[in-house]
Amino acid sequence: MQTITVTHPAGSYPIFLGDGALAQTGARLAELGRRGRCAVVTNPTVGQHHAEPLLAGLTEAGFEAGRINIPDGEQHKTLDTVADLYDLFIEAKLDRHSTIIALGGGVLGDTAGFAAATFLRGLPLVQIPTTLLSMVDASVGGKTGVDLPQGKNLVGAFKQPEMVVIDPAVLATLPEAEYRAGMGEVIKHGVIDAPDLFAELEHGGGQKLSAEQLARSVSVKVKVVQEDPFEHGRRAVLNLGHTFAHAFERLANFQMRHGEAVGTGLVCAARLAARLGLCAGDTTERITALVAQTGLPTEPPGFPAEDIWAAMFTDKKRQGNTIRFILPRAIGDVAIFDNIRKEDVLAVLKEKL
């Protein structure tokens, strides 16, 4: 079992990473001094595989634990679902000392986390990610939120968890397409600040991540959020590929997997960087090749380039009348740019391999 400590302005929290961590959640939570009621928020898909060992461990550790189901899918990452959770929290007789445990992928963690941040002005939160994407990205850093029809994550709050529990064994039940989607965020971390990890993935021939590689990917996110816990500066680099990706997702009515959109977005960002002379051509080639090797799409979806550009203006990363892009200068080196011309972005969206 590895423990990665995340510090933030109000304190710190541990990330427990290792096989068997799920069943140890109750004991770990008790060690942190938590007691009383807790609600495991999950969905039917995840719950059928992983809720019972979690609930058994919580009961054994002395908690009064119950399970709450919400629907699965990005289309349910809404304020309506949060309102339903409030009703279920009241029905479960939760009080200000009760703990909310989010058991699921990034959508569930974001939604349950936002409900925890706002119910009774904030309840303790535990994140237990069950997808690769949520393990390396959504569960770490304290960002929670839901979508509006106009765009992704437009309503949210910073809510630091009490702890994060990452059990790689739960990935055995993850569909292959979802695992590939998670690799989009792992590749992103390699481009941002882990060139050795990126090189290992290039030579790995599509093999599954080891626990050690998983921890290194998580550590990239941890390093960045510790430097900028409230997204005032450096943390924006974690949005590498996301300016494109969020526009793709919105135009697809959120029916496109986030990790697939990120994979394509990484390629688009690399092409844009090369077009602007910010990186060498082989950087773009390496990013494109690794995204393709992982099985993720490398070409933008077939929406009109002008529509994609317009969709970028609903993204919360927009700065006034400019759109923010994170672009690679090399593998392991990215920077923030706010002055990219529309014609360069459109050219990249229309470019074909």
N, C-alpha and C positions, 0 to 999 in steps of 0.2 A: 504494500500500500504506500503510495506517495502522497505527501501533503504539500500543497502549494499555497502559500499565504498571500492573500491580496490585501494590500493596505489602501485605505481611502480616508478622506478628511475626518470622518466620524469614528474611525477605528480600523478594524480588519476582519477578515473572515477566511476560513480554510476551504480549500478545494481538496476533497479526499478522492483519490484516483487509484482504482485497482479492482481486480475481479473480487466479487463478494461485497463490495462497498454498499450495494443497495440494502442488503439484509442488516447491515450494521448501522443504518441511519438512526434508528431509535436510540441505540446506545450512544452514538456520537452526539445526538441532540440533547440527551440527558447530561452528558459531560459538559455541554455548554450552559447548563443550568435551566433548561426549559422544562416545563412540567404542564400537566393538565390536558386540555382538549387540543386536538389537531385535526385538520381536514386535508385529506389527500385529494387534490384536484387532478383528475386524469380524464381520458376519453375511453370509450369502449375498446378501441383497437389496442391501445397500450395496456389498459387495465387488465385485460384478460391474460396477459403474459406476466405482468410485473407487480400488480397491486397487492396480491396476497402475501408474498414474502415481505414486502414493505410493511403492510399492516400488522403482520405477525410480529415483526421485529419491534414495531412501535408499541404494541400491546405488552410484549415481554419487558420492555423498558419502562412500563408504567404509565403510558399515555392512553388517554381515552380517544381512540382514533376512529374516524369515519371516512367513507369514500364519497366523493362527489364527482359525477360525470358531466362533462360538457361535450358538445359535438366536435367531431374531428374535421380539420380543414381550415385553410386560410379564409374561406368565405365566412367563417364563424368568428373571426378575430375582430369583433365589433363591440360597440358600446351596449348593444342589446344583450350579448352574452355576458358582459360584465354585470349588467343589471340583474340578469338571472342568477349570477353567482352571489350577489348581495342577498337576494331572497333566500338562497340555499344556506348561506352563512348564518343568517338570522334563524332559519329553521333548525340548524345544527347547534344553536345556542352558543356560538363562538363569542368570546369576550376579548378584551384588548391584550390579554396574555396568551391567547390561543395562537397556534402556529399554522400557517398555510404551507402545504408541501405540494409543489408543482411537479407532477410526474408525467413527462411527455416531451414532445419536441419543442421547437422554437415558438411555434404559434401558441401552444398551450402555456409555455413558460411566460411568454410576453403577456398573455391575457390574464392568467391567474396572478401573475406578478403585479399587474396594474390593479387588479381587484384588491390584492393584499395591501398595496400602497395606499389605497384610498378608503377602504372599509374601516370604520372607527378611527379614521385619520392614520391608519397604518398598523398592520399586524406583522409579527415576525414571519419571514419567508425562507423556505428552503427550496433550492432548485435541484431537481434530479432529472437531468436531460437524458432522453432515451434514443436520440438520433445523433449521428456523427456531427451533423451541422450544429445542433444545439450544444453539444459537448464543447466544441472548439470555439463557438461564437456566442450564441444568444444567452446562455446561462451565466456568462461571466461579464461583470462590468456594471451591473445594476440598472440597465435600461429596460424599461417595461413599456407596453403600450398596445394600442389597437389601431386598426385602419379606419379611414373614412372613405366614402365612395370616391372622393377626389384624389386619394393617394394613400400610400402605406405609412403607418406609424405616425400619423399626424396628431394623435392624442396619446400622451404618455407621461411617465414620471420616472425619476431616478429612485430606485428602491434597492438598496444593497441587501443581499441575502444574509442570513445567519451563517449559512454554509452552502456549498455546492457538492453534490455527490455524483461522481462520474464512475460508473461501473461498466467497463468495456464488454463484459459478458452479455449485457442486454442487447448489444448490437447483433447477436446471433439471430434475433427475431426480426431484424430490420430488412425490409425488401432491398434487393440489390440496387434498384433505381434510386432509392433514398440514400443508400450509402454513397453512390457516385455523386449525388447532389451535395452531400457533406464534404466531399473532396474538393469542391469548388472553393470553400472557405479555407481548407487546409492549404491549397495551392496559393491562395491569396496571402496567407500568413508567411509562406515561404518567400513570396515576392517582396513583402514588406520588410521582413527583418530576420529571415532564417534561410540564407542561401544554401547552407549545408543540407538542411531538410529538403529544400527544393531539388538539389542534386540527387539526393537519395531517392526521391520520388521518381525522378527521371530514369534512374537505373533500376527501379524496383519492379518494372514490368507489370504494373497493375496489382501488385501484391497488397493485401490488407495492411493497414497501419499496425505497427507494434505499439504496445502501451507506452514505450519510451518516446516514440515519434508523436503519439497523441499528446503526451505531456508537453513536448516541445512546441507543438502547435498552440496548445492552450497558453503556454508561457509567453508567446508573442502577444496574445491578446492581453494577458495580465500586465506585461511590461508597459504597453501603450496606455491602458486605462489607469494605471497607477500614475503615469506622468500627467494625465489629463482626465481626471475623473468626471468632469461635467462637460466635456466636448467643447472646450473653448479654443482648442488649437490642435495639438499633435494628434489627438484621438481621431480627428477626421481622416487620418490615413487608413483607418480600418474600413473606410468606405471605398477603397480601391475597387473599381469595377461596378460599384453600386449605382452611380449616376445613370449609367446605361441600364443596369439590371432592374432598378425600380421602375423605370419607364417601360421596359419590356413587360414586366409583371402587370402594371396597371393596364396597358393596352390589351393584355391577354385576360383581363378580368380576374387576375390573380389565380388563373388556372395553370400557370407555368411554375414549376418548382423553383424555389428561391435559389438553390444551389446551381441549377441549370442556367438561370438568368445571370448569376454571378460568374459562372464559367465563361459564358459568352461576353459578359461585360469586361472581364479581364482581358480577353483577346482584343476587344474594341479599344480599351484603354491603352493597351500596348501598341496597337496600330496607330492610334492618335499620337502617342508619344514619339513613335518613329517618324510620323509625318511631320511633326514639329521639330525634329532634330534633337529630341531630348534623350533618346537612347539609341544604342547601336541596333542594327537590324537583327543581329543574332539574339538579342533579348526578346524581341517580338517573336522570333521563330521558336525560341525555347518555350515561352509561355504558351503559344498556340499549340505546339507539339505535345506539351504535358496535358493541357486541357483535353486535347483529342485522345491521347493515350488513356486518359481516365474514363473516356466514354461520354464526355460532356460535349454539347454543341459548341462549335466555334464560329458559326455564322449567325448574324442577327436574325430574329424572327421576321417574317415577311410583311411587317407593317411599313407604311410609307415613312420615309426618313423625316419628313416634315412633322408627321404625327408624333414620332418618337421625340423629336426636339421639343415639341409643345408639351408633351407629357413630362419632360424633365423639369418644367417650370412649376409643377405641383410638388416637387420633392422638397422635403424640409431642409435639405442641405443648400438650397438656393440662397444666394447672398444678394438681396435687393433684386436688381435686374440682370444679375450675372448668375451663371450656373457653375457650381464648384466641381472640379474634376481632380481626382487623385491619379497621378500618372507615374509610371516607373521610369527611372533613369538607368537602373541596372537591377539585376536580381539581388534583393536585399536593400534597395535604396529607392524610395518613392518620395514624391513631393506634392504639395497642394498648389493648384492653379485656378484662378478665378477669372482669367481674361482670355479664355479660349474662343476663337471666332466660330460663328455658326457654320460658315462654309467648310471649315475643317472637320467639324463633327459630322456634317451631312456627307462629306466625301468619304469618311470612314464607314458610315452606315451603308453606303452604296457600294463600298469596295468588296470585291469577291476574291477568294483565294485562287 
